[in-house]
Structures are given as C-alpha cells and as structure tokens.
C-alpha cells in the first residue's frame, strides 16, 4: 500500500500529532461545487491494547481495532467544471468508489449464503 505509515503511540498527545500529520498529507482541490474538495482517501486504523491486574495478581490483556475511513466524495464532472489534472483525479475517485461499492456488494451477497450455527 502506498504511503503506509505504522506508528506505536503510547498517549493521546502522540495520537494527535499523527492525526495532524495525516491531515497535512491529504490532497484537496477547489472546483465550482466545493472549495476544499478532498482528492484522496484516508484510513486510520488503531489497535488498542490494555492490561489490567485481575484478582490474585493475574493480568488480563484486552485488545481491539478501530478503523476510521474518510473517502473522497464522488464527483459530478459536468457540474464541478473541473479542468486539467482534476479531470483525471475525478475519474480515479469515481472509479475507486465504484470498485469499493462492488466489493461491499460481493461481501454482502456472500454473507447471505453463510448460515449461523
């Protein structure tokens, strides 16, 4: 995956720094429909682990994962009056959103066939 960054974060302040850095790396553009049109997708995945001391000195470890996904919005080329490189970006954004929709549909259809025990 392009531009993948994995960072161990031990406190909230470090997480905020990482979030701010990610925001600086987002690509935005301007067109007739939106003055700050997101031209990129962004994913933040957080793996959270905690340990607590249970009874009699035993430690309990819990973990989980949270995914935050911010997708560039679909673009209406005629209404945005995009020009130059933004025309190609618009095509790429719309194509990637279409593919994502296709994947979600396929996963949904597959899960319909799986019977719970």
N, C-alpha and C positions, 0 to 999 in steps of 0.2 A: 504494500500500500504506500502510495506516495506521501511524503511529509508526515509519516507516523512518528509520534514522539511519546515515549513512555517515561514517566517521572514518578519516583517514590515521593509521596507527600506525607508529612507527619503532623501537619497542623493546618488550621483554616487559613492562616495568613499566606502560607505557601500555595495553597489551592487558589487563592485569589490572584496571586502573581501569575500562575499558569493560565488561568482564565483570561486575564488581561492580555497576556502574550498571544493567546489563541485569537482573541478579538482583533489584535493588530494584524494578524496574518490573513484575516478574511478579506476576500476580494469583493468590492462593491462598485457599482456604476450608477450613472444617472441617465434617465430617459424620461419621456413625457408622462409616464404613469407613476414613476417613483423616483424621488430624488436620491434615495440611498438603496438601490436595488441590490440585494445580495446576489453575487455572481458565483458563489461557491457553497458547497455543502460542508457541514462541520459535525463531527461526532466527538463527544466526550464520554468516555467510559470510566467509571470509578469503581474500583474494587475496594471494599471496606472490610477491614478485619478488626475485631475487638476481642480482648481477653479479659475475663473476669474470674476472680477467685471464688470458687464454689465452696461448699462445705468440706471440711476436713482437709483443706489445703489443695484440693484438686482445682485445676484451672479449666475453664470452659472457653473454647475458642469459637467465635461465630464469624461468618463471612457472608458477603453478598455483593452483588454487582448492580450498579445503576447505569443506564445508558441515556444520555441526552443527545438528541439528534435535531439539528437545525438544517432544514433543506432549503436551498434556493427555490423561490417560488416559480411556478410555471409562468411563461411569458407569452403575451399576445403580441406578436411581432408587428402586425399592422397598426395596432393602437399605440404601441410604445414608440414607433418611429425610430427604432434603433438603426444605427449605421455602423459600417466598418466592422471591427472586431466583435462588437456586441451582437451582430447578426449570427456569427459563428457560435458565440457563447450561448445565445438564446437557443440555438439548435441543440447544443450539447446539454444544456439544462433540461430542456423538454424531453430529450431522448433518455437521459438518466432517470428522470421521474417516471417516464413510461415503463422503463425496464424494472424499476422498483415496484411499480404497480403490478406488473406481470409476475414478479417473484412473490409478492404478497398474495396475489390471487392463487398461484400454484400451491403455496403453502396452505392456504385456507382450504382449497379443494382436497389436498392430500389429507389434512386433518379430519375432514368429514368422513373419510373412509376408516379412520382409526377408531375402534370401539373401546370404550373404557372397560376395565376389568370388573 
